[in-house]
Amino acid sequence: MACQQRLRTLLAHAMRGAVKDEVGAWSGILRRTLASSAASASASASSAAAEAMAASRNVVGGRSMAETIIRPPTFLPVGVKKYKPTTPGFRHRVITSRIGLWQGKPYDPLVRGKKRIDGRNNSGRICVWGRGGGHKRKRRVVDFKRKAHWGVDGRIVRFEYDPNRSAHIALVRYDTEGVDDPTSREWLLSPLPGQSQVAYILAAHGLEEGQVVQQGPDASLDVGNAMPLRCIPMGTTIHNIELVPGRGAAMARSAGTSATLLRTSKDDYVMIRLTSGEVRLIHENSMATIGTVSNGQHKQVNHGKAGARRWLGWRPQTRGVAMNPVDHPHGGGEGKTSGGRPSVSPWGKPSKGGLTRKRRGNIANPFIVKGRPRGKKHQFKTRVP
């Protein structure tokens, strides 16, 4: 039927940020069409018509037909959501799609209190300008080491939004021993066990609810599985990478980021290429996860108004050229001026393209084989290990 085909198209667009109202409208049209076709069906098709009518009366599977059709997908959302220009703030607002994410509260045993971001150090002095306010947040304890359940299979229970990072997180259950059917939705929705059997991990793009995740040298090369770098073949896309074995992941943790394994183990080190173009050496015992970090459309987010930035804890920043000379190197002057010198920080350091890492000879870090692409003036010297 045409409306069925249109509904499939809308569901596909809903994953990329379509409006739910239109999906609901088309599902209503489909229900009415099925009801009318059931009423006018012949005697030979009476059983099929009765089943369709029963589905519309919340009989089939204990759920209504609308719930069966419009139920959020069990995999991570892809795409963005754009708003109708009903207000100036909505006109250009774009956020990532959250269809399929958990709508309830996070798992309480893995939640900790979090101090509000205000740009102050331990002595109370402001060391980062433009921070303060914003919505209250709670910290989710994310397992970046993936060693607490070494060699034990886990199941993805659900995907959640984390206000403290750009990527989504996944809740994993590891109490699969003795369960007849770990893939059943009844088991996934059953009461969660203790904290030792549940963990949050970074959600990789392509994971689904009920999917198995493994950690250890014997894990398969499937998306979401974690293992030492020495066990990963060349050319594999990885993320959540440890810089120091056992210290937890430090690289490729933001939304949509990944790295590529260029060379397998040699002299206890492997070679990887980051999304920035930098090529560096990592110890072979460091852990990494297969795949790409979820929520890759995060870079397309447009807050639409200044207030949305305030919700996230960002305050307005005053330009240096609008200050007095005592407050900023760009300050002062008669009328509107451009600062009269190349852009610098309030402390006189170059703010556009200046190096901040301490250089040791011609190589800033002995583990960097090739620096990320920059201008010729600041290009790192390539080193052959």
Disulfide bonds with the S-S distance in Angstrom:
none
